[in-house]
Amino acid sequence: MKSRHGHGKEAKPAKGKKRTPPPGEGSGIERKLHDPIADHLQPVYPLDLSKVKSVDDLVRQMADTAFTGRQLGEAADVLEAMARDKDCFVVMTLAGAMTVAKMGLVIADLVDTGIVNAIVSTGALMAHGLVEASGRHHYRYDPSMNDVQLYEAGYNRVYDTLEPEKNLDDIEAIVFEVLEAWDPKDILCSYKLNHAIGKFLHKNVEGRGILRSAFEKDVPVFVPAFTDSELGLDVALTNRIRVRDGKPKFRYDPFEDLDHFSETMLKQKRIGIFTIGGGVPRNWAQQFGPYTELRHRRAGEDVPLKRYHYGLRICPEPVYWGGLSGSPYSEAISWGKFVPPDEGGKFGEVFVDATVGLPIIVAAVLERLSKKR
């Protein structure tokens, strides 16, 4: 009779002889218990709030705990490493409704302190940030109003926050004024237009904002999917008005963005990326590595092969839901986008809402840098 393993009926051990279990079977008595100290394992420690005197104190202790707390603490270490590396050019990519969620000034802090050197964003995030930077407000959503009532009242809902349609009309006037001074012979692209808007804010508005800070610190802001935004619609509407009035249309070329981004990155000794969410901004910025490889391998150009040395991402979704666009840093190494850890790559990934993780991480790192200064 065969056993379930297909090897026939097991023979009983002879009397007086102990049966030796085959490999992989048994109670575990044969285990050799290691010394964790000898194996160089790192202990974890209780979070002691009595010793917390600052945000940085809290984050440093969290790094020695577990789960998302540890991820957050280690993420701060990665951002600090990028900030302290004088040869590292840091690109920040932004997706989601971060400016509607009032994270705009945290991002501006990263620009103002010189930690972030370039931004790749969704157009919507920049448009809502322009609302904030020009002195207008977003408002709390009142659940007593349903979405039909909100539409009829001119309130656009973003989860639990409202963007009045009047705000978008007002920023359209700003974009129109910027474009009125634009030379139609100069080809438009997102980083040029965002620079011009930042200049307008610098001259005409007292409040802080991402585009104003970017202009003042000479930080380029790229929007790869430009037409998928209020700013893109404003340019499209301006062109229709210009055609109606007998004026030449503005020409828009997204490859101007790609080439400027690539040439900027090629000049850097080391590069790092700080990603909020995923989507087009993340992938567009990360494909710089494969693009330079293709220029070298297919086009025969004499360009160096560059990959990101540092990577930090805050996104609450696992890979299989699509929020990370299917690309954790380990996977992106296979595409030639990142330096592997055994070659010096340093990465952190935090699965938490960015409205929680971003301000805590940035506040901790700014404290660390301030202490050294």
HELIX and SHEET records of a PDB file:
HELIX    1   1 LEU A   49  LYS A   51  5                                   3    
HELIX    2   2 VAL A   55  MET A   62  1                                   8    
HELIX    3   3 PHE A   67  ARG A   84  1                                  18    
HELIX    4   4 GLY A  104  ASP A  112  1                                   9    
HELIX    5   5 GLY A  123  ALA A  133  1                                  11    
HELIX    6   6 ASP A  147  ALA A  153  1                                   7    
HELIX    7   7 GLU A  165  GLU A  180  1                                  16    
HELIX    8   8 SER A  190  ASN A  204  1                                  15    
HELIX    9   9 ILE A  210  GLU A  216  1                                   7    
HELIX   10  10 GLU A  230  ARG A  244  1                                  15    
HELIX   11  11 PRO A  254  LEU A  266  1                                  13    
HELIX   12  12 GLY A  279  GLN A  286  1                                   8    
HELIX   13  13 PHE A  288  ARG A  297  1                                  10    
HELIX   14  14 VAL A  319  TRP A  321  5                                   3    
HELIX   15  15 TYR A  329  ILE A  333  1                                   5    
HELIX   16  16 PRO A  341  GLU A  343  5                                   3    
HELIX   17  17 ALA A  354  LYS A  372  1                                  19    
SHEET    1   A 6 VAL A 221  PHE A 222  0                                        
SHEET    2   A 6 ALA A 118  SER A 121  1                                        
SHEET    3   A 6 CYS A  88  LEU A  94  1                                        
SHEET    4   A 6 ARG A 270  ILE A 276  1                                        
SHEET    5   A 6 TYR A 310  ILE A 314  1                                        
SHEET    6   A 6 LYS A 346  VAL A 350  1                                        
SHEET    1   B 3 TYR A 139  ARG A 140  0                                        
SHEET    2   B 3 THR A 161  PRO A 164 -1                                        
SHEET    3   B 3 TYR A 155  VAL A 158 -1                                        
END                                                                             
